């Protein structure tokens, strides 16, 4: 899963461009390999794997391309879209995809705006987000993109912290049309990593997501 020659190239590009785009605080090659690549790919080792063949996958707040680009490298069958609000980082993602020779649609927009676009709303089989926001806010940003029957995967740190966020997000998950499918966690030499997997069971009400100020002022 982690043997593609594109991963060393990706690490080189990330380090080369990091000073310009502030993509990561992690600059040690081994830590990049474990904390970015292995962490991103852990989703594919979950049983059952939540990424079906040919899945339409959206990475919200992609930044340096995690976890979407590693998932695409390991699973070329995925139809990948990367959502990034910062124009410079969106430009980096386009250049990264070209240099790696992978296909990816890059959308330069805020999640709360893109989620109201009929081309994006409830169109994806799998939506992923890593290191973007606390789970109650993250659910409101991400679940509107997931089709009924699809999944949203929130990448988190330790299981304890993830379960704390999950308790806080219980109301939001229900309001937005989802339910908890499972929590996958493991402990590594580099710390805990957890994936919270939510299944979309009904369409998200049209009033969500709210504008950024409303979401920050009062979580669902």
HUZI-V670650 format. One record per residue. N is the residue number from 1. PHI is phi in whole degrees, 0 to 359 (NA if undefined). OMEGA is omega as a letter, one per 30 degrees, with the letter a starting at -180 (NA if undefined). Layout:
N,PHI,OMEGA  N,PHI,OMEGA
This chain:
1,NA,a  2,246,a  3,255,a  4,299,l  5,295,l  6,289,a  7,292,l  8,300,l  9,296,l  10,302,l  11,299,l  12,299,a  13,297,a  14,301,a  15,291,l  16,296,a  17,264,a  18,299,a  19,298,a  20,279,a  21,245,a  22,52,a  23,274,a  24,202,l  25,271,a  26,265,a  27,236,l  28,283,a  29,305,l  30,293,l  31,290,l  32,301,a  33,299,a  34,272,a  35,278,l  36,254,a  37,288,a  38,297,l  39,297,l  40,299,a  41,281,a  42,303,l  43,302,a  44,286,l  45,268,l  46,292,l  47,242,f  48,286,a  49,295,a  50,278,a  51,251,a  52,288,l  53,304,l  54,70,a  55,299,l  56,276,a  57,240,l  58,245,l  59,257,a  60,269,a  61,68,a  62,295,l  63,61,l  64,276,l  65,105,a  66,255,g  67,266,a  68,299,a  69,292,l  70,302,l  71,297,l  72,293,l  73,299,a  74,286,a  75,230,a  76,299,l  77,290,a  78,292,l  79,267,a  80,263,l  81,237,a  82,240,a  83,255,a  84,217,a  85,282,a  86,274,a  87,301,a  88,297,l  89,289,l  90,298,l  91,297,l  92,300,a  93,297,l  94,296,l  95,294,l  96,299,a  97,301,a  98,294,a  99,291,l  100,280,a  101,75,l  102,246,l  103,267,l  104,205,l  105,270,l  106,253,l  107,249,l  108,265,a  109,197,l  110,285,a  111,300,a  112,292,l  113,275,a  114,299,a  115,292,l  116,264,l  117,278,a  118,303,l  119,287,a  120,245,a  121,292,l  122,53,a  123,248,a  124,248,l  125,285,a  126,223,l  127,239,a  128,234,l  129,208,a  130,222,l  131,57,a  132,253,a  133,195,l  134,295,a  135,300,l  136,302,l  137,290,a  138,298,l  139,299,a  140,293,l  141,286,a  142,258,a  143,298,l  144,299,l  145,277,a  146,272,l  147,288,l  148,300,a  149,98,l  150,273,a  151,227,l  152,247,a  153,242,l  154,259,l  155,277,a  156,228,a  157,271,a  158,290,l  159,299,a  160,301,a  161,293,l  162,297,a  163,290,l  164,296,l  165,295,a  166,296,l  167,298,a  168,291,a  169,263,a  170,305,a  171,295,a  172,300,a  173,301,a  174,292,a  175,299,a  176,275,l  177,93,a  178,230,l  179,215,l  180,285,l  181,271,l  182,188,l  183,239,l  184,249,a  185,216,l  186,208,l  187,252,l  188,240,l  189,296,a  190,255,l  191,113,a  192,278,l  193,219,a  194,221,l  195,240,l  196,266,a  197,250,l  198,249,l  199,260,l  200,276,a  201,249,l  202,204,a  203,301,l  204,285,l  205,307,a  206,297,a  207,283,a  208,250,g  209,282,l  210,284,l  211,291,a  212,301,a  213,298,l  214,294,l  215,296,a  216,288,a  217,288,a  218,212,l  219,288,l  220,295,NA
